[in-house]
Structures are given as structure tokens and as C-alpha cells.
Amino acid sequence: MLVELRAENYAVIDHAIAVFGPGLNLLTGETGAGKSILVDALALLMGGKASTEIVRHGADKAVVACVFESTPAAEAVLEENGIDAEGNEIILRREILSSGKGRVFVNNQPATVAVLRLLAPELALVHAQSETLSSFDQTQQRILLDRFASISTEDVAAAYEGWRAAQGKLDELLTNEQDRLRMVDLWSYQATEIGAAILVAGEDEALETEKRVLANAEKLYAAAMSAFDQLYEGGASAEAALRAAGRNLDELARYDAKFNEAAQQIESARATISDVSATLRDYAERINASPERLEEIEDRLALLDRLKRKYGKTVADVIALGEEVARKLAEVEDRDETLKVLRAALAKSAASYRQVSASLSEQRKAAGAKLAKLAETQINSLAMKVRFEISVRSSEQESAWSAHGWDEVEYRIATNPGEPMKPLHEIASGGEMSRVMLALKVAVEEASSKSRKKLPTPRTLVFDEIDIGIGGRAADAVGQKLKALGRAQQVLCVTHLPQIAAFADQHFVVEKKEDHGRTKMHIRLLDDRARTHEVARMLSGAKVTETSLQHAAQMIATSR
């Protein structure tokens, strides 16, 4: 629902604020007061085209802003475009500079006109006199038909996504075949080279250690044996000294027990020296000063270094790459089988899509005939004499497939006897289009109210100059239809007819006044007394009489 609309330095508006409510919001006022300017301002916030001509004379910029109640679909648009939600409201603001530049803000965050156009279908449908029929294009016509028939596109959307995924996998396998063959040659070479090396993770570190030993064999042998002699074998070895000290401590312990522990510690030290000495002796004996083995290790390390430079930082990385290219080669070898599987999956998903899309088309064609009949009756009750139809054209060509089916929905109308049916935008004028839209919306809402499941309330509907060329009973019928439509959703409408104004839930009057030599426009919400006076003015003209006041009060009471 549209909660608030603001405009500053916009056309003849210096500063205006309108706070709207649920149901039917009507704007009235003298001809030329600027009622349609407010509708145009809202259309601008829905992504309409801007012009520097709307900037009030003498101002640097025009500013229009509005507040809508948020919806899940609108919040999804915000999320997709990186804009933070603002509680339960969506705030739109647009600035048009006199230089021709402009700025857009959504929830006080910089945005683009494209974002406004994405939000528009979730917030408001504006039918302004200055607009084309772009806001009610074939996409919106299809959505309205689906709403009328309570048609869900979830199944066809799921089937479409399945088909697209299957098609994507097949295309990925088939594209760039020449590049793929070149990669096969590379993978084959890599797999052969890595496989021939018969790598073991961590072997380079072990080989480096062995290389250091072999390169310094004599030094290491001399150091190990020298340490062995000093610890164990020599006459002045540490083991001999500890053995002698141990005998003396044992003698002391015979006479004084406090030396028992010291004697045990000496014995433990002798055991440790014995173990270390054995290790040194064994190490020296294993040292093999073999130039052949050293050359073999250096060749192996050179191979490992070359592989690591090409394929990874460590031997483990090289092994992992070898396993990966082997897997890729296996996939290539299984390519024909993979293609067969993917093509079967694509055919299955395409068949599933065709089935649900065909069913959806039948539902739409049946609903289209029903809605066209109801809408034609509603339109002709609004001082028009038309023939109306809804065309549902189906195409099984894959180029026409989408998440909402393969149908192209088009509303067609003939406004005069003998004329052929043509698309709405080729026939309907602004006023006629507003009445057609009103009739369509009423038909849909009446169907919704009669269905077992109430449909979600759609966006705000805005009609400008819906009463052009009508009067009497037709005007009363328009008022009743607007009132009925307002029970299900918010409606904002500009009117010149008292018969329609009498049905308002909220009645606003737009006035143009001169202030200090400048024309200014004001908008104000009317209370019951002022509303009666405004309807009386619309009935009798500039001079309001007691009779017109009574007539106005009766019209308002009857509308309730």
C-alpha cells in the first residue's frame, strides 16, 4: 500500500505531502489544479522517464518521494540489488536537477532507475494520461490472467530449471572441443611423467638427509668413533671413570646408607653412556662412503626438484596433481558414455517441461476465454461498446521456453463495430485504457472473492482521468467498481465526476493558489463536511447551493 507521497519544486508544486489510506483514495479539484501532476510524480518513482521541464522555475532540483508498505517480493528485489531493508517500509526518492542529471535513492541508499523499474511491479501499477501502455505489457497481462485463474507456475518453473541445468551440463561437455583435445594431450604427458617417477610423499626430505651423510662420510665416521672412545672404549673413557667412582660409592654406602642413592645414580649414568656408545658404534659401522649411492641420490633429487617446479611445492602436491589428471583422463575416456547419459537426462527434463507447460497452456486458454467474457461485460458497463478477447499463443520451440511456460498472452480489443481485434496499446486512449484496466481488475477481484482461497492482495492501482467521456449511469458504475476494487486493494484515482467522488474512502482536494506572485499547488484531506461541500461543487459548479449540498450528502450516504 502507498502510505505517503511527497513532492518539492515539482512543476507547480513547491511543497506537498499526501498521506493515503487503504481502500479508494480519490483526488478532485478544479480543472488545471494539478491533480494529474501527483500521478505523474508517482509514475516517476516507478521508473518513468524524467525531464528537466518538471523542475519548478527558479529551483535547482525537483524532489519526489514516497513510502510503500513492504512486500516479500519487493524485499527480494532489494536483496538482489544489495539494498538493505528498512523495517516494514520501502522509501523511494528521486531527484531531478535543473542541469538534467538525476539521483535515485531506495531506503536512503543510492540506487538506479533500473531498480525502481524492478520494484514497480511489486508496488504500484500507474495508468497516467502521459504514459504509454508499457506498464501493462504482455508479462503483466499474463500475470493478471494467472491471478484470475489461481494458476501456479511453480511446477513449470521447477521443470524449466531442471531442463536448463541438463542443457548446461551437455553444452559444457560439447563446447570448445578443440581446446579439450589439447588439454587431453597435456594431461596425458603430465600423467605419464608423474607416474613414471613412482613418487613417495616426503621422500625428498629423507634423501636430502642421506645425501648430507654420504657427502661427509669420513668426518661423520671420525666424529662418531672419537665420541665412542671418549665415552666407552678408551682407557680414560667416561664409562671407566664412572665405573671407578661407582666402586668407591659402593664402599661408602656399606658404612653410610645415604650414599646408596648416589651409587644408583652413577650406575644409571653408566647405563646411559653404554646406550649412547652403542648407538655411535652402530652409526659409524653403517656409514658407507659410496660415490655411486651419492650420485644416485643427487639424480633422484634433481628429478624431484624438476617435478616440484612444474607441478607443486611438495612431492605430495605433485602426487595429488597426478591423481587429478588421471581422473580427468578417465572422464574423457568415458566421454561417449557421459554424453549418452547427459542427452538422456536432457530429453527426460525436456519431456517433463513440455508436459507441465502444455497443461499450463490449457489452463490459461480456458481461463482466458472466461476472463475475456467477464471483462467485456464489465467494460461495456462503463460507457464503452467493445469486443474483448485474450489470446494465448503457445510455442513449443525451445527459444520460447521460460520459467512461466511457453505462452504469449495478449489482451486484444475492438472499440467499434466492424473493426478487427488489435492489441490494447494500438487502440485504447488514456481514459479508455483506465476503464479497461478497472474492468479487468474488478473481474479478477470478483473471481478471487468467490474462490475458496483468497488470492494475495496485489499492488496499489492508480487511475488518472478514468472518467473521460462518461457520465450518468456509467459514472455511477465506475464509482461502484472502484469501490469494490478498493475492498481488496488500495486504489488511487483522479476524477472530475461527483458520482465517482461520492464513493471515496479518503477524499483529497487539489487546489492551485497564488502566493506572492507565484502559483502553488496544495493537497488536503477532506473531513466529512468539507467532502460534502466538494461533491456539491462538482455537482453545481463554482456556486454551491443548499440543493447541491443536500444532493451531495445523499450521494455520499447512498455510496456507503
Summary of the structure (lengths in Angstrom):
residues: 560
radius of gyration: 44.5
end to end distance: 22.3
largest distance: 142.7
contacts: 1730
relative contact order: 0.13
helix: 59%
strand: 17%
